[in-house]
Amino acid sequence: MSIGPRKPVFYMGVLGIGFAVGGFLSALLERFLPQSSAKTFFTWTVAPSVGPVHLDLLVVNMTLGPIGVRVSLLAIIGVLLAYLVARSLF
């Protein structure tokens, strides 16, 4: 029962909610699971980063960074669950 093409705001919202839920689950499991291979598997993260980036525009001089993203398996699962729930609701 789709109502036409989805807007980019919808997809960005689903991504944001999914990453937030997945990050929360990952932090929760890191804190409460005992040391085991399951904890290592579910809380394994990739943290790419970029920076620092220096920008000199003669009038304004800025340095940004380093900027990083921490993505875990549970964050990806959270995105998939958020998409499935949003697709079934809308």
GIKA-V675736 format. One record per backbone hydrogen bond with DSSP energy under -1.0 kcal/mol. NH is the residue of the N-H (numbers start at 0). CO is the residue of the C=O. If there is no record, write none. Layout:
NH:CO / NH:CO
This chain:
10:6 / 11:7 / 12:8 / 13:9 / 14:10 / 15:11 / 16:12 / 17:13 / 18:14 / 19:15 / 20:16 / 21:17 / 22:18 / 23:19 / 24:20 / 25:21 / 26:22 / 27:23 / 28:24 / 29:25 / 30:26 / 31:27 / 32:28 / 39:35 / 40:36 / 41:37 / 42:38 / 45:70 / 49:66 / 52:63 / 54:61 / 56:59 / 58:56 / 61:54 / 63:52 / 66:49 / 68:47 / 70:45 / 72:43 / 75:71 / 76:72 / 77:73 / 78:74 / 79:75 / 80:76 / 81:77 / 82:78 / 83:79 / 84:80 / 85:81 / 86:82 / 87:83 / 88:84 / 89:85
